Amino acid sequence: MRRRAPDDPGGRPTSIEEAVSAYIKRRGLKRRIDQASVIPEWPELVGPKIAAVTEPIVVLERGVLLVAVRSSAWIQELQLHSPDILRKLGTRGKKIKRIVWRLAEE
């Protein structure tokens, strides 16, 4: 189904993909969607060792990633590696500014 773009009432019809893309752009959601893509891509972004002991929960406002961690010892280790992990995420186009490591609930 195609319809005209709302900002182009006399123009050509647009596809649903174009309409959704325009809506996302208009509402300023692209950055948040890009940030949220960290969650399903986490294992390939951080590798199997870190992925085995962590679970990304949510990307909060201002690019803060909340990650559940299996143990306190791992939290300490990951805090030391946070700058490297953030750099790696950045090179992969993920605009995460800070990671908050939290002990996972059992």
Secondary structure as UniProt FT lines:
FT   STRAND          3..4
FT   TURN            6..7
FT   TURN            9..10
FT   STRAND          13..14
FT   HELIX           16..27
FT   HELIX           30..36
FT   HELIX           38..46
FT   HELIX           48..51
FT   TURN            52..53
FT   STRAND          54..60
FT   HELIX           61..63
FT   STRAND          64..69
FT   HELIX           72..91
FT   TURN            92..93
FT   STRAND          98..103
//
